[in-house]
Amino acid sequence: MPNIKQQEKRMRQAERRRMRNRSRKSEIKSYIKKFEAALQRGDREEGEVYLRKAVKALDKAAGDGIIHKNKAANHKSRLMRRYNRAL
């Protein structure tokens, strides 16, 4: 445990940020899984809805520094490629 008051505050802030980041990453993974499940069922409309949500969440996470912008771009590229192949 820290002896310095500022370090105690830093620990509290770090824990809040860690939980927020975990939640955002989990949200992205959920949208991707739902997108892939919709494509497996052959439901392009529902797949497109979750594709849009996943892309938006990836962009927001990259903008906030939760994930690297290139990682977000790679994910988006793969998702788009899967969507276009499902034609």
N, CA, C and O atoms as CSV, one atom per row, in Angstrom:
chain,resi,resn,atom,element,x,y,z
A,1,MET,N,N,0.826,-1.185,0.000
A,1,MET,CA,C,0.000,0.000,0.000
A,1,MET,C,C,0.871,1.249,0.000
A,1,MET,O,O,1.912,1.285,0.656
A,2,PRO,N,N,0.455,2.251,-0.720
A,2,PRO,CA,C,1.259,3.476,-0.783
A,2,PRO,C,C,1.176,4.273,0.524
A,2,PRO,O,O,0.166,4.250,1.228
A,3,ASN,N,N,2.258,4.966,0.818
A,3,ASN,CA,C,2.300,5.832,1.999
A,3,ASN,C,C,1.955,7.262,1.634
A,3,ASN,O,O,1.671,8.077,2.512
A,4,ILE,N,N,1.975,7.574,0.350
A,4,ILE,CA,C,1.793,8.943,-0.120
A,4,ILE,C,C,0.359,9.115,-0.597
A,4,ILE,O,O,-0.182,8.271,-1.311
A,5,LYS,N,N,-0.238,10.216,-0.193
A,5,LYS,CA,C,-1.644,10.472,-0.509
A,5,LYS,C,C,-1.896,10.498,-2.016
A,5,LYS,O,O,-2.895,9.956,-2.490
A,6,GLN,N,N,-1.000,11.121,-2.760
A,6,GLN,CA,C,-1.166,11.206,-4.214
A,6,GLN,C,C,-1.139,9.818,-4.860
A,6,GLN,O,O,-1.860,9.565,-5.825
A,7,GLN,N,N,-0.311,8.928,-4.328
A,7,GLN,CA,C,-0.246,7.566,-4.875
A,7,GLN,C,C,-1.534,6.794,-4.593
A,7,GLN,O,O,-1.957,5.967,-5.401
A,8,GLU,N,N,-2.156,7.068,-3.441
A,8,GLU,CA,C,-3.444,6.432,-3.156
A,8,GLU,C,C,-4.482,6.867,-4.192
A,8,GLU,O,O,-5.258,6.050,-4.689
A,9,LYS,N,N,-4.484,8.155,-4.508
A,9,LYS,CA,C,-5.405,8.675,-5.513
A,9,LYS,C,C,-5.110,8.066,-6.882
A,9,LYS,O,O,-6.027,7.679,-7.607
A,10,ARG,N,N,-3.836,7.984,-7.228
A,10,ARG,CA,C,-3.449,7.381,-8.510
A,10,ARG,C,C,-3.945,5.944,-8.617
A,10,ARG,O,O,-4.409,5.512,-9.672
A,11,MET,N,N,-3.842,5.210,-7.510
A,11,MET,CA,C,-4.321,3.824,-7.524
A,11,MET,C,C,-5.830,3.765,-7.765
A,11,MET,O,O,-6.311,2.921,-8.520
A,12,ARG,N,N,-6.571,4.665,-7.120
A,12,ARG,CA,C,-8.019,4.693,-7.329
A,12,ARG,C,C,-8.349,5.034,-8.781
A,12,ARG,O,O,-9.216,4.409,-9.390
A,13,GLN,N,N,-7.655,6.023,-9.325
A,13,GLN,CA,C,-7.892,6.426,-10.714
A,13,GLN,C,C,-7.542,5.292,-11.676
A,13,GLN,O,O,-8.280,5.013,-12.620
A,14,ALA,N,N,-6.414,4.649,-11.424
A,14,ALA,CA,C,-5.969,3.567,-12.304
A,14,ALA,C,C,-6.984,2.420,-12.303
A,14,ALA,O,O,-7.254,1.823,-13.345
A,15,GLU,N,N,-7.543,2.119,-11.132
A,15,GLU,CA,C,-8.513,1.033,-11.044
A,15,GLU,C,C,-9.794,1.392,-11.806
A,15,GLU,O,O,-10.353,0.551,-12.510
A,16,ARG,N,N,-10.258,2.636,-11.666
A,16,ARG,CA,C,-11.447,3.063,-12.413
A,16,ARG,C,C,-11.207,2.969,-13.917
A,16,ARG,O,O,-12.061,2.491,-14.663
A,17,ARG,N,N,-10.049,3.425,-14.347
A,17,ARG,CA,C,-9.733,3.386,-15.781
A,17,ARG,C,C,-9.603,1.957,-16.282
A,17,ARG,O,O,-10.035,1.637,-17.389
A,18,ARG,N,N,-9.005,1.097,-15.460
A,18,ARG,CA,C,-8.838,-0.302,-15.842
A,18,ARG,C,C,-10.195,-0.957,-16.055
A,18,ARG,O,O,-10.397,-1.674,-17.035
A,19,MET,N,N,-11.123,-0.711,-15.140
A,19,MET,CA,C,-12.450,-1.298,-15.266
A,19,MET,C,C,-13.189,-0.732,-16.487
A,19,MET,O,O,-13.882,-1.471,-17.187
A,20,ARG,N,N,-13.044,0.566,-16.741
A,20,ARG,CA,C,-13.690,1.174,-17.901
A,20,ARG,C,C,-13.120,0.593,-19.192
A,20,ARG,O,O,-13.866,0.282,-20.120
A,21,ASN,N,N,-11.797,0.448,-19.247
A,21,ASN,CA,C,-11.159,-0.100,-20.441
A,21,ASN,C,C,-11.570,-1.548,-20.667
A,21,ASN,O,O,-11.810,-1.960,-21.802
A,22,ARG,N,N,-11.651,-2.315,-19.589
A,22,ARG,CA,C,-12.071,-3.707,-19.698
A,22,ARG,C,C,-13.476,-3.802,-20.251
A,22,ARG,O,O,-13.770,-4.650,-21.094
A,23,SER,N,N,-14.338,-2.927,-19.771
A,23,SER,CA,C,-15.725,-2.921,-20.224
A,23,SER,C,C,-15.811,-2.604,-21.712
A,23,SER,O,O,-16.554,-3.256,-22.446
A,24,ARG,N,N,-15.059,-1.612,-22.154
A,24,ARG,CA,C,-15.083,-1.218,-23.569
A,24,ARG,C,C,-14.544,-2.338,-24.462
A,24,ARG,O,O,-15.099,-2.600,-25.529
A,25,LYS,N,N,-13.462,-3.000,-24.031
A,25,LYS,CA,C,-12.914,-4.105,-24.824
A,25,LYS,C,C,-13.905,-5.256,-24.900
A,25,LYS,O,O,-14.051,-5.894,-25.943
A,26,SER,N,N,-14.584,-5.517,-23.790
A,26,SER,CA,C,-15.575,-6.587,-23.764
A,26,SER,C,C,-16.740,-6.263,-24.698
A,26,SER,O,O,-17.261,-7.143,-25.383
A,27,GLU,N,N,-17.138,-5.002,-24.719
A,27,GLU,CA,C,-18.225,-4.566,-25.599
A,27,GLU,C,C,-17.855,-4.810,-27.069
A,27,GLU,O,O,-18.682,-5.278,-27.852
A,28,ILE,N,N,-16.621,-4.493,-27.430
A,28,ILE,CA,C,-16.151,-4.710,-28.806
A,28,ILE,C,C,-16.211,-6.190,-29.156
A,28,ILE,O,O,-16.702,-6.568,-30.220
A,29,LYS,N,N,-15.703,-7.028,-28.244
A,29,LYS,CA,C,-15.695,-8.468,-28.499
A,29,LYS,C,C,-17.109,-9.004,-28.656
A,29,LYS,O,O,-17.355,-9.878,-29.487
A,30,SER,N,N,-18.043,-8.484,-27.860
A,30,SER,CA,C,-19.434,-8.933,-27.947
A,30,SER,C,C,-20.039,-8.585,-29.300
A,30,SER,O,O,-20.713,-9.411,-29.916
A,31,TYR,N,N,-19.797,-7.361,-29.761
A,31,TYR,CA,C,-20.330,-6.963,-31.067
A,31,TYR,C,C,-19.742,-7.832,-32.185
A,31,TYR,O,O,-20.453,-8.217,-33.113
A,32,ILE,N,N,-18.463,-8.135,-32.093
A,32,ILE,CA,C,-17.820,-8.964,-33.127
A,32,ILE,C,C,-18.416,-10.368,-33.124
A,32,ILE,O,O,-18.691,-10.933,-34.183
A,33,LYS,N,N,-18.614,-10.929,-31.932
A,33,LYS,CA,C,-19.195,-12.268,-31.843
A,33,LYS,C,C,-20.618,-12.300,-32.389
A,33,LYS,O,O,-21.000,-13.240,-33.085
A,34,LYS,N,N,-21.403,-11.267,-32.071
A,34,LYS,CA,C,-22.773,-11.205,-32.576
A,34,LYS,C,C,-22.794,-11.027,-34.092
A,34,LYS,O,O,-23.657,-11.579,-34.775
A,35,PHE,N,N,-21.844,-10.257,-34.611
A,35,PHE,CA,C,-21.716,-10.073,-36.052
A,35,PHE,C,C,-21.420,-11.411,-36.732
A,35,PHE,O,O,-22.058,-11.766,-37.723
A,36,GLU,N,N,-20.450,-12.147,-36.192
A,36,GLU,CA,C,-20.080,-13.429,-36.789
A,36,GLU,C,C,-21.211,-14.447,-36.684
A,36,GLU,O,O,-21.420,-15.243,-37.599
A,37,ALA,N,N,-21.939,-14.422,-35.571
A,37,ALA,CA,C,-23.074,-15.341,-35.414
A,37,ALA,C,C,-24.160,-15.026,-36.432
A,37,ALA,O,O,-24.773,-15.938,-36.987
A,38,ALA,N,N,-24.402,-13.750,-36.679
A,38,ALA,CA,C,-25.424,-13.357,-37.658
A,38,ALA,C,C,-25.021,-13.820,-39.057
A,38,ALA,O,O,-25.863,-14.278,-39.829
A,39,LEU,N,N,-23.733,-13.701,-39.381
A,39,LEU,CA,C,-23.277,-14.157,-40.696
A,39,LEU,C,C,-23.392,-15.676,-40.818
A,39,LEU,O,O,-23.716,-16.192,-41.887
A,40,GLN,N,N,-23.129,-16.387,-39.726
A,40,GLN,CA,C,-23.258,-17.845,-39.744
A,40,GLN,C,C,-24.698,-18.248,-40.053
A,40,GLN,O,O,-24.945,-19.219,-40.769
A,41,ARG,N,N,-25.638,-17.490,-39.502
A,41,ARG,CA,C,-27.064,-17.782,-39.750
A,41,ARG,C,C,-27.502,-17.303,-41.121
A,41,ARG,O,O,-28.582,-17.664,-41.589
A,42,GLY,N,N,-26.681,-16.499,-41.766
A,42,GLY,CA,C,-27.041,-15.971,-43.076
A,42,GLY,C,C,-27.896,-14.721,-43.007
A,42,GLY,O,O,-28.523,-14.339,-43.995
A,43,ASP,N,N,-27.924,-14.085,-41.851
A,43,ASP,CA,C,-28.725,-12.871,-41.649
A,43,ASP,C,C,-27.859,-11.638,-41.893
A,43,ASP,O,O,-27.212,-11.130,-40.977
A,44,ARG,N,N,-27.854,-11.160,-43.147
A,44,ARG,CA,C,-26.992,-10.029,-43.513
A,44,ARG,C,C,-27.437,-8.725,-42.864
A,44,ARG,O,O,-26.601,-7.889,-42.519
A,45,GLU,N,N,-28.745,-8.541,-42.694
A,45,GLU,CA,C,-29.235,-7.287,-42.123
A,45,GLU,C,C,-28.767,-7.133,-40.673
A,45,GLU,O,O,-28.256,-6.084,-40.281
A,46,GLU,N,N,-28.951,-8.191,-39.891
A,46,GLU,CA,C,-28.508,-8.151,-38.498
A,46,GLU,C,C,-26.985,-8.064,-38.427
A,46,GLU,O,O,-26.430,-7.394,-37.556
A,47,GLY,N,N,-26.321,-8.747,-39.351
A,47,GLY,CA,C,-24.865,-8.680,-39.405
A,47,GLY,C,C,-24.383,-7.266,-39.661
A,47,GLY,O,O,-23.398,-6.820,-39.072
A,48,GLU,N,N,-25.082,-6.562,-40.542
A,48,GLU,CA,C,-24.693,-5.181,-40.845
A,48,GLU,C,C,-24.874,-4.269,-39.630
A,48,GLU,O,O,-24.072,-3.367,-39.390
A,49,VAL,N,N,-25.946,-4.522,-38.868
A,49,VAL,CA,C,-26.185,-3.724,-37.658
A,49,VAL,C,C,-25.023,-3.888,-36.687
A,49,VAL,O,O,-24.502,-2.903,-36.164
A,50,TYR,N,N,-24.614,-5.135,-36.446
A,50,TYR,CA,C,-23.528,-5.377,-35.498
A,50,TYR,C,C,-22.178,-4.970,-36.076
A,50,TYR,O,O,-21.270,-4.609,-35.328
A,51,LEU,N,N,-22.037,-5.024,-37.388
A,51,LEU,CA,C,-20.808,-4.541,-38.011
A,51,LEU,C,C,-20.653,-3.049,-37.741
A,51,LEU,O,O,-19.575,-2.590,-37.363
A,52,ARG,N,N,-21.725,-2.299,-37.933
A,52,ARG,CA,C,-21.674,-0.852,-37.682
A,52,ARG,C,C,-21.346,-0.553,-36.217
A,52,ARG,O,O,-20.546,0.335,-35.920
A,53,LYS,N,N,-21.976,-1.304,-35.303
A,53,LYS,CA,C,-21.718,-1.091,-33.877
A,53,LYS,C,C,-20.274,-1.422,-33.526
A,53,LYS,O,O,-19.639,-0.709,-32.750
A,54,ALA,N,N,-19.756,-2.505,-34.099
A,54,ALA,CA,C,-18.371,-2.903,-33.821
A,54,ALA,C,C,-17.392,-1.863,-34.354
A,54,ALA,O,O,-16.427,-1.514,-33.674
A,55,VAL,N,N,-17.631,-1.368,-35.558
A,55,VAL,CA,C,-16.741,-0.367,-36.155
A,55,VAL,C,C,-16.759,0.918,-35.324
A,55,VAL,O,O,-15.714,1.522,-35.082
A,56,LYS,N,N,-17.932,1.322,-34.896
A,56,LYS,CA,C,-18.036,2.533,-34.077
A,56,LYS,C,C,-17.298,2.351,-32.746
A,56,LYS,O,O,-16.570,3.241,-32.309
A,57,ALA,N,N,-17.489,1.204,-32.112
A,57,ALA,CA,C,-16.825,0.940,-30.834
A,57,ALA,C,C,-15.309,0.868,-31.005
A,57,ALA,O,O,-14.563,1.354,-30.154
A,58,LEU,N,N,-14.853,0.262,-32.103
A,58,LEU,CA,C,-13.411,0.193,-32.367
A,58,LEU,C,C,-12.823,1.587,-32.568
A,58,LEU,O,O,-11.751,1.897,-32.049
A,59,ASP,N,N,-13.535,2.426,-33.328
A,59,ASP,CA,C,-13.051,3.785,-33.565
A,59,ASP,C,C,-12.978,4.586,-32.264
A,59,ASP,O,O,-12.016,5.315,-32.025
A,60,LYS,N,N,-14.003,4.441,-31.434
A,60,LYS,CA,C,-14.014,5.175,-30.169
A,60,LYS,C,C,-12.895,4.692,-29.255
A,60,LYS,O,O,-12.228,5.499,-28.609
A,61,ALA,N,N,-12.687,3.384,-29.197
A,61,ALA,CA,C,-11.637,2.842,-28.335
A,61,ALA,C,C,-10.260,3.286,-28.819
A,61,ALA,O,O,-9.384,3.589,-28.009
A,62,ALA,N,N,-10.068,3.326,-30.127
A,62,ALA,CA,C,-8.788,3.770,-30.674
A,62,ALA,C,C,-8.589,5.261,-30.396
A,62,ALA,O,O,-7.478,5.693,-30.088
A,63,GLY,N,N,-9.646,6.034,-30.503
A,63,GLY,CA,C,-9.551,7.460,-30.247
A,63,GLY,C,C,-9.237,7.777,-28.797
A,63,GLY,O,O,-8.570,8.769,-28.504
A,64,ASP,N,N,-9.720,6.932,-27.884
A,64,ASP,CA,C,-9.480,7.150,-26.459
A,64,ASP,C,C,-8.194,6.493,-25.979
A,64,ASP,O,O,-7.831,6.619,-24.809
A,65,GLY,N,N,-7.498,5.784,-26.882
A,65,GLY,CA,C,-6.227,5.171,-26.501
A,65,GLY,C,C,-6.366,3.834,-25.798
A,65,GLY,O,O,-5.399,3.338,-25.221
A,66,ILE,N,N,-7.551,3.244,-25.837
A,66,ILE,CA,C,-7.756,1.950,-25.190
A,66,ILE,C,C,-7.085,0.847,-26.003
A,66,ILE,O,O,-6.473,-0.064,-25.447
A,67,ILE,N,N,-7.207,0.941,-27.321
A,67,ILE,CA,C,-6.462,0.046,-28.216
A,67,ILE,C,C,-5.719,0.915,-29.224
A,67,ILE,O,O,-6.062,2.080,-29.426
A,68,HIS,N,N,-4.721,0.350,-29.841
A,68,HIS,CA,C,-3.927,1.090,-30.825
A,68,HIS,C,C,-4.742,1.290,-32.095
A,68,HIS,O,O,-5.555,0.440,-32.459
A,69,LYS,N,N,-4.523,2.410,-32.764
A,69,LYS,CA,C,-5.313,2.724,-33.963
A,69,LYS,C,C,-5.087,1.701,-35.071
A,69,LYS,O,O,-6.011,1.416,-35.833
A,70,ASN,N,N,-3.887,1.142,-35.180
A,70,ASN,CA,C,-3.645,0.134,-36.213
A,70,ASN,C,C,-4.370,-1.173,-35.894
A,70,ASN,O,O,-4.825,-1.871,-36.800
A,71,LYS,N,N,-4.475,-1.503,-34.612
A,71,LYS,CA,C,-5.221,-2.702,-34.229
A,71,LYS,C,C,-6.691,-2.529,-34.596
A,71,LYS,O,O,-7.330,-3.461,-35.084
A,72,ALA,N,N,-7.221,-1.328,-34.356
A,72,ALA,CA,C,-8.609,-1.062,-34.723
A,72,ALA,C,C,-8.779,-1.169,-36.233
A,72,ALA,O,O,-9.758,-1.745,-36.709
A,73,ALA,N,N,-7.834,-0.620,-36.987
A,73,ALA,CA,C,-7.915,-0.668,-38.450
A,73,ALA,C,C,-7.862,-2.109,-38.948
A,73,ALA,O,O,-8.583,-2.472,-39.878
A,74,ASN,N,N,-7.011,-2.931,-38.333
A,74,ASN,CA,C,-6.913,-4.339,-38.735
A,74,ASN,C,C,-8.223,-5.073,-38.456
A,74,ASN,O,O,-8.698,-5.841,-39.292
A,75,HIS,N,N,-8.800,-4.838,-37.287
A,75,HIS,CA,C,-10.080,-5.471,-36.956
A,75,HIS,C,C,-11.161,-5.062,-37.950
A,75,HIS,O,O,-11.903,-5.906,-38.454
A,76,LYS,N,N,-11.244,-3.774,-38.226
A,76,LYS,CA,C,-12.265,-3.274,-39.153
A,76,LYS,C,C,-12.076,-3.878,-40.543
A,76,LYS,O,O,-13.048,-4.244,-41.203
A,77,SER,N,N,-10.840,-3.979,-40.980
A,77,SER,CA,C,-10.557,-4.537,-42.293
A,77,SER,C,C,-11.018,-5.988,-42.378
A,77,SER,O,O,-11.631,-6.394,-43.365
A,78,ARG,N,N,-10.721,-6.764,-41.343
A,78,ARG,CA,C,-11.118,-8.168,-41.340
A,78,ARG,C,C,-12.637,-8.318,-41.297
A,78,ARG,O,O,-13.205,-9.175,-41.973
A,79,LEU,N,N,-13.288,-7.473,-40.492
A,79,LEU,CA,C,-14.747,-7.544,-40.399
A,79,LEU,C,C,-15.391,-7.203,-41.740
A,79,LEU,O,O,-16.318,-7.882,-42.181
A,80,MET,N,N,-14.899,-6.154,-42.382
A,80,MET,CA,C,-15.448,-5.757,-43.688
A,80,MET,C,C,-15.239,-6.852,-44.725
A,80,MET,O,O,-16.116,-7.125,-45.545
A,81,ARG,N,N,-14.078,-7.467,-44.678
A,81,ARG,CA,C,-13.784,-8.530,-45.640
A,81,ARG,C,C,-14.738,-9.706,-45.428
A,81,ARG,O,O,-15.234,-10.282,-46.396
A,82,ARG,N,N,-14.997,-10.067,-44.166
A,82,ARG,CA,C,-15.939,-11.161,-43.880
A,82,ARG,C,C,-17.347,-10.802,-44.340
A,82,ARG,O,O,-18.066,-11.640,-44.885
A,83,TYR,N,N,-17.733,-9.542,-44.113
A,83,TYR,CA,C,-19.059,-9.100,-44.522
A,83,TYR,C,C,-19.218,-9.139,-46.042
A,83,TYR,O,O,-20.240,-9.598,-46.552
A,84,ASN,N,N,-18.216,-8.662,-46.753
A,84,ASN,CA,C,-18.284,-8.632,-48.217
A,84,ASN,C,C,-18.239,-10.030,-48.827
A,84,ASN,O,O,-18.839,-10.263,-49.876
A,85,ARG,N,N,-17.549,-10.948,-48.196
A,85,ARG,CA,C,-17.507,-12.323,-48.692
A,85,ARG,C,C,-18.820,-13.045,-48.481
A,85,ARG,O,O,-19.121,-14.021,-49.167
A,86,ALA,N,N,-19.601,-12.562,-47.528
A,86,ALA,CA,C,-20.885,-13.208,-47.220
A,86,ALA,C,C,-21.956,-12.871,-48.243
A,86,ALA,O,O,-23.092,-13.327,-48.117
A,87,LEU,N,N,-21.614,-12.077,-49.255
A,87,LEU,CA,C,-22.567,-11.750,-50.315
A,87,LEU,C,C,-22.947,-13.011,-50.986
A,87,LEU,O,O,-23.747,-12.995,-51.922
